[in-house]
């Protein structure tokens, strides 16, 4: 996409540059970052309000004349239309891939100096509004995270902030997006710390808090001071129910693992299609069929959550073509169980077909149904302890979100802030911890981070790994090594040595493929023997390096290769074996110290 070049000599730009110079001279950076975080909170809060308003407007308009008892047939058409429109908008208007919003924010932080494109400030809002408004089975939270992060990034770029400050502003935007869409400021900040894996430092804590609180305040002012989900605790939680909460935590961990694995499986399935039309067609068929069979899969799924938290589970099955009063109890168990299993397919099909949405709401949705079904089945089995299905539905929300996101603290506070269920704080702590511990056995990374982790591009709280992730192999390559050919004789080799200030010489063939190396110490005993000058050739005394570094290898793997080989210099090649240069431990250590000082500066 072509961008219009700004005129640096225009009156507006000259005035702006003067302001930047004045700011740098009179306003300290920390104070200015606080001001920028406030602006990020305002703009991200406005984006969250606009997104929710557009979703409700589209959905309300489309369903205004639909009879709930006979609306199944409408569900065949609407989700497919929405996903198709969204795919067309992304392909022909945006002309850029905007799926996997949170993953793209993580990638921007890890490898792109926290720079996000300008269209990300609005493109995800438009696309997700269409997708969800027409009934796509995804959430609005992933897109608003990408939108908020883009607002923070572009605002920081406009004011010429350093990459370190850009990273903080991206985190502020993401936190503000979550805080604004859920009216949950604490959860917004914890999302940035646990999911985006930014460190909580003296520099970052205040901007994150201010951005989150500002965005949440705007949401409260505009939408009211009620909780997102109305919940009244009717049964007090007692210690005798703790074993059931522990068991629910393990169940939520397993369901989280299932959800994550299905999402990845379906993503790989859709990746096999080379043409978008086949992706869209296949995804629409799967999505429409699932929503037709299970109407609660339509849209974000907030209505079923409200039914369960209000103690009205039978309302979920209303409108299903299979519902019958004669077998309501067993049908309810089977119906909800199948919805839990089908939700991951519906969500992945929505995104795979070209829709834009996140996995926040689906994980809350699956967790709510899992908690309810767990308590419902336990009560059916006749245990002495009667479990409140409302309480366990709320607790389950935190359990599955904790497992899917690998963010137990965020799941705890988000559930509490969404529902006002602070009286259930202890079981929320227990179920989130157990669920997180369960899925960590099988999946070391969250649904967002695993793609980057597989490529070695994930920025984590581990300082050494984080700095190594920021370092790229091509930035530490040295090219001042003199090249020799395998057919050169010893006399020609000595001539090359006389002109070089290195004691290492790569041996290349005519296609510049690395064949070996000549080490000065290995030939020192023969290089002063003129009688061998015409008799010995490079291919007879060259050696193979202990290892070769691929130009695309992550720095963490490069350092492991150095440790394993105990080498000080290693050659770098591309995928075809062509010589690129050498990397040395000293160059890596110098770059490491430089990045560490910049990255950890407070």
N, C-alpha and C positions, 0 to 999 in steps of 0.2 A: 504494500500500500504506500503510495507516494504522500509525503508530508510537505506542506508548504514551508519554505525556508523563511525564517524570520529576518527582518531587516534590522541589523544591529544599530543603524544610524537613525532609526525613527525616533521621534520625540518620546514616545512611551518607553521604548527600550533604554534610551539614555537616562530618563528619569528613574527607571527601575534599577539600573546599574548604580546610579548615585545613591539610591536608597540602600542597596546592598553594601556599598562602601561605608555609608553612615552606620548601618547596623553592625558591621564588623568592628567598627571603631568604638561605638558607644554601648552596644548591647552584648552582654556575655552570651556565649553559645548555649549554655544550659538554660538561661532564662528564655532565649529565643526558641529553643526546642519545646519548652513548656507552652509557649504561645502557639507554636505550630501544632502541638498535640491537641490543643483546644479547638483549633480550626478543623483538624482531622475528625475530631469527635462530632463537631457540628455537621460537617458535610456527610460523614458516614451515617450519622443518625438520620439525616434527611433522605439518604439513599435507601436506608432500611424502611423508612415510612413509605416512600414512593413504591418500593417493591411490594410491600404487603398490600398497599392500597390497590395497585394494579392487579395483583393476583385475585383479590376479593372482587374487584370490579368485573374482571373477565369471567370468573367463575360464577358470580351472582347473575350476570347477564345471560350466560349460557344455560344455567339451570333454573331460571326464574319460572319457566312454565312446565317443568318436568315433574311428573307424579312420582313420589318416592317408591310407591308400590309397583310401578311398572317402568321404572327408569333404566332397567338393565340394558335395553336395546340402544339407548342413547350412549351408553358407555362404550359401545363398540366403535363408535365414530369419533367422539370428541377427543380422546387421548391421541389417536392416530393423526387427526387433523392438527392438533397442537404441536406434536413432535415434528411433523412434516414442515409446518410453518417455521418452527424454530430452526430446523436444519437448513431451510432455504435462506433464512435471515443470516445465519452464521456463514454459509457458503458464499452468498452473493453480495451481502452488505458488509459484514465484518471482515470476511476473507482471512480469517485467522482461527486457529484452534483455541477455543475458550473452555473446553471441557476440563474436568479435574481441577477445579478452581483452587482448592487448598494445596494440592500437589504442586501446582504451578507457582503458588506463592512460596512454598518451601524451596522450589528450584531456583526462584529468583533470589532468595536469601542466600542459598548455598553457592550458586555458580554465576549469577548475573549481576552481582553488586547491587541487589535489591532494586533493580530497575524494571518497572512494568510499563507496558504500552498505554498510551492515553485512552485508547478505545476501551480498555478494561474498566474504566471508571463508569461506563454506562452499558456496554454490550452485554454483560452477564445479567444485568437487571432486566433488560428488554427480553432477552432470550428465555430466561427462567420464568418471567411473568407469563409469557405465552405457553411455555411447557407446562407449568403447574396450573395455570388458570384453566387450561383445557383438560386437566385431569391427569397429567403425567405423575407417575408414582415416585416422586422425588421431593426433596426439601429445598427451601429457599436459602438455607444457611451457608452452603458452600459458595454459591454465587455472591452473596453479600460479603463474605470474607474476601473473595477476590476483588470485589468492588472497593471495599474499604481499604484493602492493602494497596490497590492501585491509586486511590486518592492520596494516601500517605506518601507513596513513592513519588508521584508526580508533583505533589506540593513541595516535597523536599528537593526534587530536581529543579523546580522553578526557582527556589531560593539558594541553589548551588550548594547544598549541604553535602558533607562527606559521606562515603559509603557506610561508615559506622553509624552516622545519624540516620541515614536512609533506612538502614535495617531497623532501627528503633521506630521510625515513623511508619514503616510497613507493618510492624507489630501493633502499633497504635491503631492503624486502620482496621486490621483484622479484629482486634479486641473490640473496637467500637462497633464493627458490623455485627458481631455476636451480641454485644450488649444492647444494641438498638433493635434487633429482630426479636430477641427473647425478653427484653427488659431485664437483663441479668448482668449487671456490671462486674461482679466478682467472677462469674463464669467467663466473661469476655477476657479478662486479664489472665485467668488461669489457662484459657485456650491458647493464648500466645506463648505461655511458658511451657505447657505440656505438649501441645501439638506442633506448634511452630518452633519449639525448642529454643526460644530466646532466653538468655540468662537474665535473672532478676538482679540488677545491679543498682548502685546509687544513681546512675544516670537514667536507667530505663524505668524504674519503679514509678516515679511521679508522672511522666508522660503517659504511661499505660493506664494508670488510675484516672487521670484527668480525661483522657480520650474515652474510656469506658463509661465513666460517670456522666460525662456530657452527652454522649449518645443515648444512654439509658434515660436520662432526664428528658430529652426531647421526645423519646418514645412515650414516656409517662404523660407528658403534657398533651401530646396529640391523641393518644389512644386511651387515656384514663389510667387510674392507679390500681386497677384490678390486676390480679395475677393472670397469666396467659391461660392457665387451666384452673378452673374452680375446684377446690378440694377442701373437704371438711373431714377431719379425722373423727370417726364415730367410735372406734375401738382403740383403747390405749394399748401401746406396745409393751409387753412384759418380757422378762428374762426367759421365761419358758419357751418363747417363740424363737430364741436365738438359733437353736439347731436347724430350724426350718429356713432361717435367713442364710445360714452358712450353706445349706444345700442349694438354695435358690442361687446363691453366688456362683457355685460350681455349674449349675444349669445355664446361667446367663453367660458364663465363660464359654461353654460348649456352643451355645447358640451364636455367640459372637464369632467364634471360629467358623461355624457353618456359614454365617452371613459373609464373612470376609472371603472365604474360599470360593463361594458361589459368585461373588462379585468379580473376583479375579478370573475365574473360569469363563464367565460370560464375556468379560472384556477381551480375553484371548480369542473367544469364539467370534466376536464381532470384528476383531482385528484381521481375521482371515479374508474378509470381504474387501476386495480392492476398490469397488465402486460404491459411492455413497448411496445410490438408489437402492442397491440390494441390502445394505445395512438398514436403511430406513424402512424398507418394506418388511424385512424379517422382524425387526424390533417392534414395528407397529402391530404386526400379527400377534406376536407373543403378548405384548402389553394389552391389546384390546381383548384378547381371549381371557387373560387373567382377571382383568377388571370386570369383564362381563360375568365371569363365574363367581368372583368375589368382589362385590361392589365396594367394601371398605378399603380396597386397594386404590380407589380413585383419589387422586390428589395427594396432598400432604399427609392425610390421615389423622388430622387433629380431631375431627368429630368422633371417631371411635375411641380415641383417648379420653375425651370428655365424658363419653358414655360410661366407660369403665371406672373412671375416677368418681363419677356420680353414683356408682352402684347400679347401673342400668345396662347390664351386658346384653340383654335380649334385643336391645335396639340395634345392635351391630348386624344381626342376621336379617333384619327387615329389608325387604327388597330383593333378597336372593331368590333365584328361581327354584332352589332346592328346599327352601324353608317350609316346614310343616309343624304345626302345633303338637302333633301327635308324638313326635320324638324330639322335643325341644332340648332336653338335657344332653343327650348323647350327640345330637346334631351340633349343639353349641361347642362341645369339646372338639369334635372333629373339624368343624368349620374354622374355629380359631387356630387349631393346630395347623391346618392347611394354609391359612393366611400367613402364619409365622414362617412356614417353609417357602411360600410363594413370593413373599415381599422382596427378597433379594433378587429374584428373577425379574420381577416387575420393575424394580429400581434400575437394575443393570440394563434391561431392555430399553427403558426410557432414555438413558444416556447413550447406549450403544446405537440407537436409531437416529441420534442427532439432537436429542433434547438436552437441555442444560439444567442441572439440578445437583443437590448435594445429598449426603448420606446422614446428616444430623437427624432430620425428622424421621427417616426410616428406622434408624437405630432406636430412637425414643419410642417409636410406634411398636417395633418388634419387642422391645423391652417391656412395654406396658402390657401387651398381650401375653408375653411369657410369664410375667409376674402374676397376672390374673389367672391364667390357666394352671399354673403351679398351685396356687392357693385353692382354686376350685377343685382340682383333682385330689388334693390332700383332704379337703373336707368331704369329698365323695367316698374316700377310703375309710372314713369313720374314725379318724384319730381323736383322742380325748381333747386335744387342743384345737379349737375352732379358729381358723385363720381368716382375717378380714381380706376379702378379695380386693377391696379398694386400696388398702394399705400396701398389699403386695404388688398390685399393679403399679403403684407409684415407685416402690422400691425397685421393681424390675426395670423401670426406665433408666435408673442410674446404673444398674448392673450391666445391661447390654451396651449402653453408651460407653461405659468405662472400658469394656473389652474391645469394642470396635475401634474406638479412638485411641486406646492406650492412654487414657487420661482420667484416672480415678478421681482426682480432686475436682477437675472441671465437671465431671458427671455428678458428683455429690452436690456441688453448689448450684449447678444449672437446674437440677431436678428440684432442689429446695426453692430456688428463686422463681421457677416457673409455676410452682403449685402452692408455695407457702407452707410446704410440709416440713417445717423445721422441727416439729415434735418427733419426727421419725429420723432424726439426724444419726442416731446410733446405728439403726439397721441400714441406712444409706451408706455409712462408712464401711460396715461389714460386707455388704453385698458387692460394693464397688471394688474393695480390696481383693476379695476372693475371686471375683470375675476376672480382674486384671491379672492376678497371679495364675489363674487357670489358663488363660489364653497365651500368656508369656511362655508357657511350656512349649507351645506349638508354633507361635508366631512372635518373633522378637520385635517386629515393627508394626506400626499401626497401618490401617488401610490406606492412609495418605502417604506414609513415609516409605513403604516397602518398595515402591517403584524406584525411588531415588537411591535407596540402600542397595538395591541390586546393581545399580550403575556406579556405586561408590561416590555418590554426589550428595549424601545426606549430611547436613550440618547438625551436630548434636551438642548436648551440654558438656561432653567430654572435651576439654580444651585442646588436648593434643590432636584428637581426631578431627575436631572442628577446624583447627588451623591447617592440618594436612588436607582437608577437603577443599579449603580455599586456595591452596596451592595447586597449580596445574603443571604437568610435566613439561609442556612446551615453553613455560616461562623460565625454566632453569636449565635449558639446553645450552651447552657451550659448543661453538663451531670453529674454534681456532686450532683444531687438530689438522695436521698436514696428512693428506691422503696418499697412500701408496698402492701400487698394483701388484698382483701376485706374480707377474712375469718380469718384474724389475730385478736386476742383479744386485749384489751386495754393494758395488761401487755406487750405483744410483741411489741405493738406500742410504749410504753414508752421506751423499750430497744432500738428501732431504733432511737428514738429522742435523747437518751443519746449519741449515736455515730455520730450524724449528726451536722453539723454547719449551716444548713439551717432550715428555719421555714415553709417549704412547702414540701409536700410529695405526689408524684403521686401514684395513686392507679391503679394497672394493674391486669388483669385476667391472666390465665395460658397461653394465646396466646399473651401476652404483648399488649393487646388492652387497651387504656386508659379508665377507668370507672369513674374516678373522682379524686379529690385531698383532702388531709387533711391539713388544715391550723392550725398551732400550737396555734394561739390565740383562735381558736374555741373550743379547747379541754383543754385549760389551767385550767379550773375550775373542770375538772374531772380527770385529769391525776395524781393527788396526792391522789386519793381515792382508796386505795387497795381493798375495798369491791366491786368495780366495775370492777376490773381487769379481772375477769373470766366471767363477765356477758355482757360486751359491746364489740362489734366487729366493725371493721373498716367500714363495709358497713352501720352501723347505724349512724355514725357521719361524714362520708365523704360528700363532696359537689361537685357540678359540677362547673368547671371553667367558668368564664363569657364568654369565647370564646376559640376556638381552632385555632391554626395557621397551615395551610397546608404547608408542606415542600416546595412545588412548588409555593407558593404565592409570587408575587413581593413585595419588601420591602415597596413600597408606600402603598399597600393595608394593609400590616402588621401594619404600623404606623397609618393608619386610624382605624384599629381594636382597637389599644391601646387607641386612642382618644375617640372612641365610648364607650368603656368599662371602661375607667379610671383605668385600671389595671396596675400593675407594672411588673408582671410576667405572661406569658401565655404559656401553653403547646404547643408543636409542634408534629404533627402526620403526617403519610404518607397517601396516598389515601385510605388505608384499615383501618385507625384508629389506627395503631400501634404507640406506644409512641416512640418519637425520642429525647426528651429533652425539655428544656424550653428556651425561649428568654426573656430577660429583657430590660426595657427601658435604664438602665444604660449602658448595653453592646452595645446596638444599638447606643446610643449617643457617646460613646467612639470611636466606629468604624466609625461613621459618621464624627466626627471631624478629625480623622486620614485620611480618604479618601478625605475630603474637603481640607485639607492642601496640600495633594499630587496632587489633581486634579486641584486646582486653583493656584498652585505655578507658579510664573512668574519670 
